[in-house]
Amino acid sequence: MRRITVWLLSTVAALVLLFSYKTSTMGPGGESSAIARSDGSAAGSWSATDDSGGSDSGGSDSSGSSSNGSSSNGSSANGKATGSVAQTRWGPVQVRITVSGGKITDVTAVQVPDGNRRDQEINDYAVPILRQSALAAQSAQIDTVSGATVTSDGYRESLQSAIDAAHLK
């Protein structure tokens, strides 16, 4: 009888501990979808640089023409474009691209989720992979990094916004 009582109490204690374990750091009012825009817009910002080294800052231009006078296909565009902030459930993601000769020459993560040590570990691993993928693809059509799905989705969204702001195809 004593063994049964000890076994039963041990089982109940183990079940209580199992069901009370928190597997997520997301608070009770967290986002239900993976990505939500902070301002409701998809526009990024574009800062063009001419051949003489000067710059021409253009805001988000939705008319399809660039503010620096270059063609809308981006074939002669030089400068930097910052994508919109993609609000993910773990935090904001924002990307800036550098364009030279109509090609993406650099991608910089301006903001990534950093609310805790695990976020930092994931992003230290994922962001360089996402950067290399974006440079190789020259588009936002890049693969998701395993283990960093939410960050990858936000990165793609902000990258596409930056590409749109730079009027690249």
C-alpha positions as CSV (number, residue, x, y, z in Angstrom):
1,M,0.0,0.0,0.0
2,R,2.9,2.4,0.8
3,R,4.5,1.8,-2.7
4,I,1.2,2.6,-4.4
5,T,0.8,5.8,-2.5
6,V,4.3,7.0,-3.2
7,W,3.9,6.1,-6.9
8,L,0.6,7.9,-7.2
9,L,2.0,11.1,-5.5
10,S,5.1,11.0,-7.7
11,T,3.0,10.7,-10.8
12,V,0.7,13.5,-9.8
13,A,3.6,15.8,-8.9
14,A,5.3,15.0,-12.3
15,L,2.1,15.8,-14.2
16,V,1.6,19.1,-12.3
17,L,5.2,20.1,-13.1
18,L,4.8,19.1,-16.7
19,F,1.6,21.1,-17.3
20,S,2.9,24.2,-15.5
21,Y,6.1,24.5,-17.5
22,K,6.1,27.5,-19.8
23,T,7.5,26.8,-23.2
24,S,7.2,30.3,-24.6
25,T,8.3,33.8,-23.5
26,M,5.5,35.5,-25.3
27,G,3.1,37.3,-23.0
28,P,-0.6,36.8,-22.8
29,G,-1.4,39.6,-25.2
30,G,1.1,38.6,-27.9
31,E,0.5,38.8,-31.6
32,S,-1.6,36.1,-33.1
33,S,-0.1,36.4,-36.5
34,A,3.6,36.2,-37.2
35,I,3.9,39.6,-38.9
36,A,2.0,42.9,-38.5
37,R,3.2,46.3,-39.8
38,S,3.7,49.0,-37.3
39,D,2.4,51.8,-39.4
40,G,0.2,49.9,-41.9
41,S,2.3,50.9,-44.9
42,A,4.6,48.9,-47.1
43,A,6.7,51.8,-48.2
44,G,10.4,52.1,-47.4
45,S,12.8,55.0,-47.9
46,W,15.3,55.5,-50.7
47,S,18.5,57.6,-50.6
48,A,20.1,57.9,-54.1
49,T,23.7,58.7,-54.7
50,D,24.8,60.2,-58.0
51,D,28.2,59.5,-59.6
52,S,29.8,62.6,-58.1
53,G,29.1,61.3,-54.6
54,G,26.2,63.6,-53.8
55,S,23.0,62.2,-52.5
56,D,19.4,62.8,-53.2
57,S,17.0,61.6,-50.5
58,G,13.7,60.5,-51.7
59,G,10.9,59.4,-49.4
60,S,8.6,56.5,-50.1
61,D,7.4,57.1,-53.6
62,S,4.4,55.0,-54.7
63,S,4.0,56.5,-58.1
64,G,6.6,54.2,-59.7
65,S,9.1,57.0,-60.6
66,S,12.2,57.5,-58.6
67,S,13.1,60.8,-57.2
68,N,16.6,60.9,-58.5
69,G,15.6,60.8,-62.2
70,S,16.8,57.3,-63.0
71,S,14.7,54.9,-64.8
72,S,12.1,52.9,-62.7
73,N,13.8,49.6,-63.5
74,G,16.7,50.6,-61.2
75,S,19.3,49.7,-63.8
76,S,21.4,52.8,-63.1
77,A,20.3,53.3,-59.5
78,N,22.9,53.8,-56.9
79,G,22.2,54.4,-53.2
80,K,20.6,52.9,-50.1
81,A,17.0,51.9,-49.4
82,T,15.6,51.1,-46.0
83,G,12.7,48.7,-45.9
84,S,9.6,49.2,-43.7
85,V,9.7,47.8,-40.2
86,A,8.1,44.3,-40.1
87,Q,6.6,43.7,-36.6
88,T,6.9,40.0,-35.8
89,R,5.7,38.3,-32.7
90,W,9.3,38.4,-31.3
91,G,10.0,42.0,-32.2
92,P,10.7,44.3,-35.2
93,V,12.8,43.4,-38.2
94,Q,14.1,46.0,-40.6
95,V,16.5,45.8,-43.5
96,R,18.6,48.3,-45.5
97,I,20.0,47.5,-48.9
98,T,22.9,49.2,-50.8
99,V,22.4,49.4,-54.5
100,S,25.1,50.0,-57.1
101,G,24.6,49.7,-60.8
102,G,21.1,48.4,-60.3
103,K,22.3,45.5,-58.2
104,I,22.1,44.8,-54.5
105,T,25.7,45.0,-53.2
106,D,25.0,44.9,-49.4
107,V,22.2,44.0,-47.1
108,T,22.2,45.3,-43.5
109,A,19.8,44.3,-40.7
110,V,18.9,47.6,-39.1
111,Q,16.6,46.0,-36.5
112,V,16.2,42.4,-35.3
113,P,14.4,40.9,-32.3
114,D,16.7,41.1,-29.3
115,G,14.3,40.7,-26.3
116,N,16.2,37.9,-24.7
117,R,19.4,35.8,-25.1
118,R,17.7,33.2,-27.3
119,D,16.6,35.9,-29.8
120,Q,20.2,37.1,-30.0
121,E,21.5,33.5,-30.5
122,I,19.0,32.9,-33.3
123,N,19.7,36.2,-35.0
124,D,23.5,35.8,-34.7
125,Y,23.1,32.6,-36.6
126,A,20.3,33.5,-39.1
127,V,21.0,37.1,-40.2
128,P,24.3,36.3,-42.0
129,I,22.6,33.4,-43.8
130,L,19.7,35.6,-44.8
131,R,22.1,38.3,-46.0
132,Q,24.1,35.9,-48.2
133,S,20.9,34.5,-49.6
134,A,19.6,37.9,-50.5
135,L,22.8,38.9,-52.1
136,A,22.9,35.7,-54.1
137,A,19.2,35.9,-55.2
138,Q,19.2,39.7,-55.8
139,S,15.6,39.5,-54.6
140,A,13.4,38.8,-51.6
141,Q,12.8,35.2,-52.8
142,I,15.0,33.6,-50.2
143,D,14.7,30.5,-48.1
144,T,13.6,30.5,-44.5
145,V,16.4,29.7,-42.1
146,S,15.5,26.7,-40.0
147,G,14.9,27.7,-36.4
148,A,14.4,31.4,-37.3
149,T,11.1,31.2,-39.2
150,V,9.6,34.4,-37.8
151,T,12.8,36.4,-38.3
152,S,13.1,35.1,-41.8
153,D,9.6,36.1,-42.7
154,G,10.1,39.6,-41.3
155,Y,13.5,39.9,-43.1
156,R,11.9,38.9,-46.4
157,E,9.0,41.4,-45.9
158,S,11.4,44.3,-45.1
159,L,13.8,43.3,-47.8
160,Q,10.9,43.4,-50.4
161,S,9.9,46.8,-49.1
162,A,13.5,48.1,-49.6
163,I,13.7,46.6,-53.0
164,D,10.4,48.3,-53.9
165,A,11.7,51.6,-52.6
166,A,14.8,51.3,-54.7
167,H,12.7,50.5,-57.7
168,L,14.5,47.2,-58.5
169,K,12.8,44.3,-60.1
